[in-house]
Amino acid sequence: MKWNFDRNYPGIDDLRSRAKKRIPGFAFEYLDGGCNEDVNLHKNTCDLREVELIPHYLVPPPATSLKTNLWGHEYDAPFGMAPIGLQGLMWPNAPEILARAALQHNIPFTLSTVTTSSIERIAELTEGRAWFQLYHPADVALRNDLLARLQAAQYPVLVLLCDVPSFGYRPRDIRNGLAMPPRMTWRNILQMASRPVWAWQTLCHGQPEFATLKPYMPKTLNMRQLGQFMDKTFAGRLDRDKIATIRDTWKGKLVLKGVASEYDADLAVDLGLDGIIVSNHGGRQIDVGESAIHSLQRLAAKYRPRLTVMMDSGVRSGPDVARAMASGAQFVFLGRTFMYGVAALGNPGADHTVGMLKTQLEQVLNQVGCASPATLEKFLRP
């Protein structure tokens, strides 16, 4: 099957380069950067790309299909859109653009608690198929209200984020004023003025805001008070008791995201969770840990009989999706890639990026002689 994408931008590097030219520097650095010295940011992709598959050229031509069943729903591809905060800062209306494309292509879109569209709006755009990633609030009443809104909007999957006991130390964001509390500098203002299309689109769609959290914010918050609100609201570490309480309450599928150790995976099993996402937050939280693919290789075989094991972090392309699935992932999420696409091409960027990834992944399957992403492990080089 031929997928729809813009042949002028056939690769992730093309999209990234164009995105860098189209959005302000502070927004691009927020999207593109990691924490501290970017060690884990680079390890994620470099280690993943050391994974090799062995092609079987003389087998009969496989009838390839990207369709992947996950908890009774058949998605049209084995990958989805990872949650990203402040998406509307990087490209105006980005969450809605991506959510529409996710519905069109029948892949999951995951809404972050701290992105710029609301629970209800994304549920409407995805016809109730979106997933939601929860930054666990310190306040129990706020948590319960968010869960009630999610259940009313019929979100099928709740993703609990466990790898943010503290916000990552990100030198670029501190310098650019995107740490908490945020600030706007003359340097940032000049960067915005140099990106007229971004500026005009932002003017049309309005200043980005934490849309899901807006009902809980005092209406007169200034920038410094916003930082204090966020620090207070999301202070604290996810633990067994908090997860157990949500497991007792939440009727849909429950996933733990940010898993990198047997300790956390064992806890997910003990508490009856449905799946885990092996991840290190795209290299944005910890620079001294291992790459996500190394965590996956260690955890997948041990826990897959008891949990659905998924992965994000470092996955940029169709071949990367194949590498992750050959290493044991049952489903894969990409974050930066989709945001590069939208920032590079605007409204068509989400459709383009999904089409590009499908085309790349199907080419890998045909090349190695594999009919389905679910059987890519058979082609992994030991």
ZATISE-203468 format. One record per residue (C-alpha): residue in three letters; x, y, z. Coordinates in Angstrom, 2 decimals. Layout:
! residues N
{pt "ALA", {X, Y, Z}}
...
***
This chain:
! residues 382
{pt "MET", {0.00, 0.00, 0.00}}
{pt "LYS", {1.21, 3.54, -0.79}}
{pt "TRP", {0.88, 5.95, 2.09}}
{pt "ASN", {0.30, 9.68, 1.71}}
{pt "PHE", {3.30, 11.86, 2.51}}
{pt "ASP", {5.12, 14.89, 1.10}}
{pt "ARG", {8.07, 13.61, -0.93}}
{pt "ASN", {9.94, 16.87, -0.40}}
{pt "TYR", {10.45, 15.85, 3.23}}
{pt "PRO", {10.95, 12.07, 3.11}}
{pt "GLY", {13.01, 11.71, 6.30}}
{pt "ILE", {13.03, 12.73, 9.94}}
{pt "ASP", {16.14, 14.87, 9.43}}
{pt "ASP", {14.30, 16.83, 6.73}}
{pt "LEU", {11.43, 17.53, 9.09}}
{pt "ARG", {13.70, 18.45, 11.97}}
{pt "SER", {15.69, 20.90, 9.85}}
{pt "ARG", {12.58, 22.61, 8.55}}
{pt "ALA", {11.00, 22.71, 12.01}}
{pt "LYS", {14.10, 24.45, 13.36}}
{pt "LYS", {13.66, 27.19, 10.74}}
{pt "ARG", {9.95, 27.63, 11.41}}
{pt "ILE", {9.65, 27.93, 15.19}}
{pt "PRO", {11.38, 30.19, 17.74}}
{pt "GLY", {14.67, 28.96, 19.11}}
{pt "PHE", {13.39, 28.57, 22.66}}
{pt "ALA", {10.51, 26.37, 21.43}}
{pt "PHE", {12.79, 24.23, 19.29}}
{pt "GLU", {15.28, 23.75, 22.12}}
{pt "TYR", {12.44, 22.74, 24.46}}
{pt "LEU", {11.36, 20.10, 21.94}}
{pt "ASP", {14.78, 18.93, 20.81}}
{pt "GLY", {16.83, 18.94, 24.00}}
{pt "GLY", {17.43, 16.57, 26.87}}
{pt "CYS", {18.65, 17.15, 30.41}}
{pt "ASN", {22.08, 18.02, 31.77}}
{pt "GLU", {24.64, 17.16, 29.04}}
{pt "ASP", {22.20, 15.26, 26.76}}
{pt "VAL", {24.03, 11.98, 27.40}}
{pt "ASN", {20.90, 9.83, 27.56}}
{pt "LEU", {19.24, 11.77, 24.76}}
{pt "HIS", {21.98, 10.62, 22.39}}
{pt "LYS", {22.35, 7.12, 23.88}}
{pt "ASN", {18.67, 6.43, 23.30}}
{pt "THR", {18.96, 6.75, 19.55}}
{pt "CYS", {22.53, 5.50, 19.14}}
{pt "ASP", {21.96, 2.32, 21.17}}
{pt "LEU", {18.66, 1.64, 19.41}}
{pt "ARG", {20.35, 1.87, 16.03}}
{pt "GLU", {22.87, -0.78, 17.00}}
{pt "VAL", {20.02, -3.31, 16.83}}
{pt "GLU", {20.31, -5.32, 13.61}}
{pt "LEU", {17.89, -7.56, 11.74}}
{pt "ILE", {18.81, -10.47, 9.48}}
{pt "PRO", {16.90, -10.45, 6.16}}
{pt "HIS", {15.51, -13.64, 4.62}}
{pt "TYR", {15.57, -12.91, 0.91}}
{pt "LEU", {14.63, -16.27, -0.59}}
{pt "VAL", {11.36, -16.78, 1.27}}
{pt "PRO", {8.04, -16.36, -0.58}}
{pt "PRO", {6.96, -12.69, -0.68}}
{pt "PRO", {5.18, -11.93, 2.60}}
{pt "ALA", {1.66, -10.43, 2.57}}
{pt "THR", {2.71, -7.64, 4.91}}
{pt "SER", {0.29, -5.90, 7.23}}
{pt "LEU", {1.03, -3.27, 9.87}}
{pt "LYS", {-2.20, -3.95, 11.76}}
{pt "THR", {-1.57, -4.60, 15.44}}
{pt "ASN", {-4.04, -5.77, 18.08}}
{pt "LEU", {-3.76, -4.17, 21.49}}
{pt "TRP", {-6.28, -5.09, 24.20}}
{pt "GLY", {-8.93, -5.99, 21.67}}
{pt "HIS", {-8.55, -2.94, 19.43}}
{pt "GLU", {-6.90, -3.41, 16.06}}
{pt "TYR", {-4.72, -0.41, 15.25}}
{pt "ASP", {-3.55, 0.23, 11.71}}
{pt "ALA", {0.10, 0.43, 12.78}}
{pt "PRO", {2.15, -0.73, 15.78}}
{pt "PHE", {3.02, 2.80, 16.87}}
{pt "GLY", {1.31, 5.78, 18.45}}
{pt "MET", {1.82, 9.39, 19.47}}
{pt "ALA", {3.60, 9.84, 22.79}}
{pt "PRO", {2.49, 12.54, 25.24}}
{pt "ILE", {4.38, 15.85, 25.05}}
{pt "GLY", {3.85, 18.90, 27.24}}
{pt "LEU", {3.36, 22.42, 25.89}}
{pt "GLN", {2.70, 21.21, 22.34}}
{pt "GLY", {0.87, 24.40, 21.43}}
{pt "LEU", {3.97, 26.42, 22.28}}
{pt "MET", {5.99, 24.55, 19.67}}
{pt "TRP", {3.30, 24.80, 16.99}}
{pt "PRO", {-0.10, 26.44, 17.51}}
{pt "ASN", {-2.96, 23.96, 17.89}}
{pt "ALA", {-0.53, 21.03, 17.60}}
{pt "PRO", {-2.45, 18.62, 19.88}}
{pt "GLU", {-5.61, 18.98, 17.82}}
{pt "ILE", {-3.73, 18.55, 14.54}}
{pt "LEU", {-2.14, 15.36, 15.85}}
{pt "ALA", {-5.35, 14.03, 17.40}}
{pt "ARG", {-7.21, 14.36, 14.10}}
{pt "ALA", {-4.45, 12.51, 12.25}}
{pt "ALA", {-4.39, 9.79, 14.90}}
{pt "LEU", {-8.10, 9.15, 14.38}}
{pt "GLN", {-7.72, 9.19, 10.60}}
{pt "HIS", {-4.88, 6.66, 10.72}}
{pt "ASN", {-6.35, 4.60, 13.58}}
{pt "ILE", {-3.37, 4.95, 15.92}}
{pt "PRO", {-3.44, 6.17, 19.54}}
{pt "PHE", {-2.84, 9.79, 20.47}}
{pt "THR", {-1.75, 10.27, 24.09}}
{pt "LEU", {-2.72, 13.56, 25.75}}
{pt "SER", {-0.38, 14.91, 28.43}}
{pt "THR", {-1.74, 16.52, 31.57}}
{pt "VAL", {0.44, 19.55, 30.83}}
{pt "THR", {-0.17, 20.06, 27.15}}
{pt "THR", {-2.35, 22.70, 25.55}}
{pt "SER", {-5.66, 21.00, 24.70}}
{pt "SER", {-8.27, 19.76, 27.12}}
{pt "ILE", {-9.43, 16.27, 27.99}}
{pt "GLU", {-12.84, 16.95, 26.53}}
{pt "ARG", {-11.66, 18.51, 23.25}}
{pt "ILE", {-9.28, 15.66, 22.45}}
{pt "ALA", {-11.94, 13.07, 23.31}}
{pt "GLU", {-14.24, 14.77, 20.82}}
{pt "LEU", {-11.60, 14.86, 18.07}}
{pt "THR", {-10.59, 11.21, 18.53}}
{pt "GLU", {-14.11, 9.88, 19.08}}
{pt "GLY", {-13.12, 8.64, 22.52}}
{pt "ARG", {-10.02, 6.73, 21.42}}
{pt "ALA", {-7.27, 8.92, 22.92}}
{pt "TRP", {-5.09, 7.83, 25.80}}
{pt "PHE", {-4.28, 10.15, 28.73}}
{pt "GLN", {-0.98, 10.51, 30.58}}
{pt "LEU", {-1.43, 11.58, 34.18}}
{pt "TYR", {1.11, 13.63, 36.10}}
{pt "HIS", {-0.12, 12.56, 39.53}}
{pt "PRO", {-1.36, 15.63, 41.43}}
{pt "ALA", {-0.42, 16.22, 45.03}}
{pt "ASP", {-4.05, 17.06, 45.81}}
{pt "VAL", {-6.39, 14.06, 46.03}}
{pt "ALA", {-9.46, 16.09, 45.09}}
{pt "LEU", {-7.75, 17.28, 41.90}}
{pt "ARG", {-6.74, 13.72, 41.04}}
{pt "ASN", {-10.26, 12.45, 41.57}}
{pt "ASP", {-11.76, 15.21, 39.45}}
{pt "LEU", {-9.34, 14.49, 36.59}}
{pt "LEU", {-10.22, 10.80, 36.74}}
{pt "ALA", {-13.92, 11.63, 36.71}}
{pt "ARG", {-13.46, 13.83, 33.64}}
{pt "LEU", {-11.52, 11.07, 31.90}}
{pt "GLN", {-14.17, 8.47, 32.64}}
{pt "ALA", {-16.95, 10.83, 31.52}}
{pt "ALA", {-15.06, 11.36, 28.26}}
{pt "GLN", {-14.61, 7.56, 27.95}}
{pt "TYR", {-10.82, 7.47, 27.65}}
{pt "PRO", {-9.93, 3.79, 27.24}}
{pt "VAL", {-6.35, 3.93, 28.57}}
{pt "LEU", {-4.83, 5.84, 31.47}}
{pt "VAL", {-1.04, 6.17, 31.54}}
{pt "LEU", {0.56, 6.90, 34.92}}
{pt "LEU", {3.85, 8.72, 34.68}}
{pt "CYS", {6.39, 7.46, 37.22}}
{pt "ASP", {9.67, 9.03, 36.05}}
{pt "VAL", {9.14, 12.63, 37.19}}
{pt "PRO", {9.73, 12.65, 40.97}}
{pt "SER", {11.47, 15.95, 40.19}}
{pt "PHE", {11.59, 18.06, 37.04}}
{pt "GLY", {14.64, 17.40, 34.88}}
{pt "TYR", {17.57, 19.84, 34.98}}
{pt "ARG", {17.47, 21.29, 31.45}}
{pt "PRO", {20.04, 24.04, 30.92}}
{pt "ARG", {18.49, 25.28, 27.65}}
{pt "ASP", {15.06, 25.70, 29.19}}
{pt "ILE", {16.52, 27.50, 32.20}}
{pt "ARG", {18.40, 29.87, 29.92}}
{pt "ASN", {15.33, 30.39, 27.72}}
{pt "GLY", {12.96, 31.05, 30.58}}
{pt "LEU", {10.96, 27.83, 30.10}}
{pt "ALA", {11.82, 26.47, 33.52}}
{pt "MET", {9.38, 27.00, 36.38}}
{pt "PRO", {8.64, 29.83, 36.94}}
{pt "PRO", {8.71, 30.76, 33.23}}
{pt "ARG", {9.78, 34.19, 32.02}}
{pt "MET", {9.78, 36.04, 28.73}}
{pt "THR", {13.00, 37.76, 27.70}}
{pt "TRP", {13.82, 40.22, 24.91}}
{pt "ARG", {15.80, 37.40, 23.32}}
{pt "ASN", {12.67, 35.23, 23.20}}
{pt "ILE", {10.59, 38.11, 21.85}}
{pt "LEU", {13.07, 38.66, 19.03}}
{pt "GLN", {13.02, 34.94, 18.23}}
{pt "MET", {9.22, 35.05, 17.95}}
{pt "ALA", {9.36, 38.09, 15.71}}
{pt "SER", {11.76, 36.27, 13.38}}
{pt "ARG", {9.21, 33.47, 12.85}}
{pt "PRO", {6.25, 35.30, 11.29}}
{pt "VAL", {4.21, 32.22, 10.30}}
{pt "TRP", {4.49, 30.79, 13.82}}
{pt "ALA", {3.66, 34.20, 15.30}}
{pt "TRP", {0.61, 34.65, 13.07}}
{pt "GLN", {-0.69, 31.17, 13.81}}
{pt "THR", {-0.19, 31.77, 17.54}}
{pt "LEU", {-2.11, 35.03, 17.24}}
{pt "CYS", {-4.95, 33.22, 15.45}}
{pt "HIS", {-5.17, 30.38, 17.98}}
{pt "GLY", {-4.37, 32.40, 21.10}}
{pt "GLN", {-1.66, 32.12, 23.70}}
{pt "PRO", {-1.05, 28.46, 24.64}}
{pt "GLU", {-2.24, 27.46, 28.09}}
{pt "PHE", {-2.54, 24.35, 30.21}}
{pt "ALA", {-6.07, 23.67, 28.96}}
{pt "THR", {-6.80, 20.57, 31.06}}
{pt "LEU", {-5.65, 22.30, 34.25}}
{pt "LYS", {-7.29, 25.66, 33.55}}
{pt "PRO", {-10.40, 24.94, 35.69}}
{pt "TYR", {-8.17, 24.46, 38.72}}
{pt "MET", {-6.01, 27.57, 38.30}}
{pt "PRO", {-6.73, 30.92, 39.96}}
{pt "LYS", {-7.81, 33.30, 37.19}}
{pt "THR", {-5.30, 36.03, 38.10}}
{pt "LEU", {-2.09, 33.99, 37.99}}
{pt "ASN", {0.97, 35.84, 36.75}}
{pt "MET", {3.97, 33.96, 35.31}}
{pt "ARG", {5.76, 33.56, 38.64}}
{pt "GLN", {2.60, 32.39, 40.37}}
{pt "LEU", {2.02, 29.90, 37.56}}
{pt "GLY", {5.39, 28.32, 38.32}}
{pt "GLN", {4.53, 28.09, 42.00}}
{pt "PHE", {1.15, 26.56, 41.15}}
{pt "MET", {2.75, 23.88, 38.95}}
{pt "ASP", {5.43, 23.05, 41.53}}
{pt "LYS", {2.84, 22.75, 44.27}}
{pt "THR", {0.30, 20.87, 42.19}}
{pt "PHE", {2.66, 18.16, 40.95}}
{pt "ALA", {5.03, 17.87, 43.89}}
{pt "GLY", {5.72, 14.37, 45.08}}
{pt "ARG", {6.62, 10.89, 43.90}}
{pt "LEU", {4.29, 8.22, 42.53}}
{pt "ASP", {4.21, 5.21, 44.86}}
{pt "ARG", {2.49, 1.88, 45.46}}
{pt "ASP", {-0.42, 3.35, 47.46}}
{pt "LYS", {-1.22, 6.02, 44.88}}
{pt "ILE", {-1.17, 3.49, 42.04}}
{pt "ALA", {-3.27, 1.00, 44.00}}
{pt "THR", {-5.91, 3.65, 44.68}}
{pt "ILE", {-6.16, 4.49, 40.99}}
{pt "ARG", {-6.25, 0.79, 40.04}}
{pt "ASP", {-9.26, 0.37, 42.35}}
{pt "THR", {-10.98, 3.36, 40.77}}
{pt "TRP", {-10.07, 3.26, 37.09}}
{pt "LYS", {-12.21, 0.92, 34.99}}
{pt "GLY", {-10.17, 1.09, 31.78}}
{pt "LYS", {-6.70, -0.12, 30.92}}
{pt "LEU", {-3.95, 1.16, 33.22}}
{pt "VAL", {-0.35, 1.58, 32.10}}
{pt "LEU", {2.79, 2.62, 33.98}}
{pt "LYS", {5.13, 4.82, 31.91}}
{pt "GLY", {8.78, 5.46, 32.65}}
{pt "VAL", {9.67, 1.93, 33.71}}
{pt "ALA", {13.40, 1.14, 33.58}}
{pt "SER", {13.85, -1.41, 36.37}}
{pt "GLU", {12.64, -4.80, 37.53}}
{pt "TYR", {11.54, -3.19, 40.79}}
{pt "ASP", {9.00, -0.95, 39.05}}
{pt "ALA", {7.90, -3.68, 36.62}}
{pt "ASP", {7.32, -6.09, 39.53}}
{pt "LEU", {5.19, -3.46, 41.23}}
{pt "ALA", {3.12, -3.04, 38.06}}
{pt "VAL", {2.48, -6.79, 38.00}}
{pt "ASP", {1.64, -6.93, 41.71}}
{pt "LEU", {-0.91, -4.12, 41.37}}
{pt "GLY", {-2.66, -5.65, 38.39}}
{pt "LEU", {-1.71, -3.08, 35.77}}
{pt "ASP", {-2.31, -3.90, 32.13}}
{pt "GLY", {0.95, -2.68, 30.65}}
{pt "ILE", {4.17, -0.74, 31.01}}
{pt "ILE", {5.95, 1.71, 28.74}}
{pt "VAL", {9.70, 1.25, 29.03}}
{pt "SER", {11.03, 4.79, 28.80}}
{pt "ASN", {13.45, 7.35, 30.18}}
{pt "HIS", {11.29, 10.32, 29.19}}
{pt "GLY", {13.17, 10.80, 25.95}}
{pt "GLY", {16.38, 11.63, 27.82}}
{pt "ARG", {14.71, 14.64, 29.47}}
{pt "GLN", {14.76, 13.49, 33.09}}
{pt "ILE", {17.91, 11.53, 33.90}}
{pt "ASP", {21.34, 11.52, 32.28}}
{pt "VAL", {22.97, 8.79, 34.38}}
{pt "GLY", {20.64, 5.93, 33.50}}
{pt "GLU", {20.73, 3.42, 30.66}}
{pt "SER", {19.18, 3.91, 27.25}}
{pt "ALA", {15.56, 2.89, 26.81}}
{pt "ILE", {16.37, 0.10, 24.35}}
{pt "HIS", {18.76, -1.51, 26.84}}
{pt "SER", {16.04, -1.40, 29.51}}
{pt "LEU", {13.60, -2.94, 27.04}}
{pt "GLN", {15.96, -5.74, 26.09}}
{pt "ARG", {16.34, -6.62, 29.74}}
{pt "LEU", {12.67, -6.37, 30.72}}
{pt "ALA", {10.65, -7.54, 27.71}}
{pt "ALA", {11.28, -11.27, 27.86}}
{pt "LYS", {10.75, -11.40, 31.62}}
{pt "TYR", {7.50, -9.44, 31.84}}
{pt "ARG", {5.68, -9.90, 28.53}}
{pt "PRO", {3.79, -12.99, 29.67}}
{pt "ARG", {2.25, -10.90, 32.45}}
{pt "LEU", {2.11, -7.37, 31.01}}
{pt "THR", {1.86, -5.66, 27.65}}
{pt "VAL", {5.36, -4.20, 27.22}}
{pt "MET", {5.67, -1.03, 25.16}}
{pt "MET", {8.47, 1.46, 24.61}}
{pt "ASP", {9.28, 5.09, 23.83}}
{pt "SER", {12.46, 7.24, 23.92}}
{pt "GLY", {14.92, 7.40, 21.04}}
{pt "VAL", {12.45, 6.10, 18.45}}
{pt "ARG", {12.53, 8.47, 15.48}}
{pt "SER", {11.73, 6.49, 12.29}}
{pt "GLY", {10.06, 3.43, 10.81}}
{pt "PRO", {13.28, 1.40, 11.03}}
{pt "ASP", {13.54, 2.44, 14.68}}
{pt "VAL", {10.02, 1.08, 15.28}}
{pt "ALA", {11.15, -2.20, 13.70}}
{pt "ARG", {14.27, -2.31, 15.89}}
{pt "ALA", {12.22, -1.75, 19.04}}
{pt "MET", {9.67, -4.43, 18.15}}
{pt "ALA", {12.39, -6.90, 17.23}}
{pt "SER", {13.83, -6.23, 20.70}}
{pt "GLY", {10.60, -7.18, 22.43}}
{pt "ALA", {8.28, -4.18, 22.36}}
{pt "GLN", {4.65, -4.99, 21.56}}
{pt "PHE", {3.84, -1.39, 20.71}}
{pt "VAL", {5.99, 1.72, 20.25}}
{pt "PHE", {5.46, 5.44, 20.81}}
{pt "LEU", {7.18, 8.41, 19.17}}
{pt "GLY", {7.11, 11.98, 20.43}}
{pt "ARG", {9.59, 14.37, 18.84}}
{pt "THR", {9.10, 12.90, 15.35}}
{pt "PHE", {5.43, 13.92, 15.23}}
{pt "MET", {6.18, 17.37, 16.62}}
{pt "TYR", {8.92, 17.89, 14.02}}
{pt "GLY", {6.36, 17.02, 11.36}}
{pt "VAL", {3.74, 19.48, 12.59}}
{pt "ALA", {6.26, 22.25, 13.22}}
{pt "ALA", {7.74, 21.72, 9.76}}
{pt "LEU", {4.54, 21.47, 7.72}}
{pt "GLY", {1.72, 22.81, 9.88}}
{pt "ASN", {-1.69, 21.15, 9.49}}
{pt "PRO", {-0.55, 18.56, 6.90}}
{pt "GLY", {2.46, 17.62, 9.02}}
{pt "ALA", {0.75, 15.02, 11.18}}
{pt "ASP", {-0.72, 13.11, 8.24}}
{pt "HIS", {2.62, 13.36, 6.44}}
{pt "THR", {4.55, 11.96, 9.39}}
{pt "VAL", {2.25, 9.00, 9.96}}
{pt "GLY", {2.39, 8.18, 6.25}}
{pt "MET", {6.18, 8.45, 6.22}}
{pt "LEU", {6.54, 6.12, 9.20}}
{pt "LYS", {4.15, 3.56, 7.74}}
{pt "THR", {6.01, 3.61, 4.42}}
{pt "GLN", {9.38, 3.17, 6.12}}
{pt "LEU", {8.17, 0.37, 8.37}}
{pt "GLU", {6.46, -1.55, 5.58}}
{pt "GLN", {9.67, -1.32, 3.53}}
{pt "VAL", {11.61, -2.92, 6.40}}
{pt "LEU", {9.09, -5.74, 6.69}}
{pt "ASN", {9.26, -6.47, 2.97}}
{pt "GLN", {13.04, -6.27, 2.96}}
{pt "VAL", {13.58, -8.78, 5.75}}
{pt "GLY", {10.74, -11.08, 4.65}}
{pt "CYS", {8.45, -10.47, 7.63}}
{pt "ALA", {4.67, -10.40, 7.32}}
{pt "SER", {3.84, -8.62, 10.60}}
{pt "PRO", {5.59, -6.34, 13.08}}
{pt "ALA", {4.62, -8.78, 15.83}}
{pt "THR", {7.00, -11.40, 14.40}}
{pt "LEU", {10.04, -9.17, 13.91}}
{pt "GLU", {11.82, -10.86, 16.82}}
{pt "LYS", {12.45, -13.84, 14.54}}
{pt "PHE", {14.72, -11.65, 12.43}}
{pt "LEU", {16.77, -10.14, 15.29}}
{pt "ARG", {20.51, -10.72, 15.06}}
{pt "PRO", {21.59, -12.42, 18.31}}
***
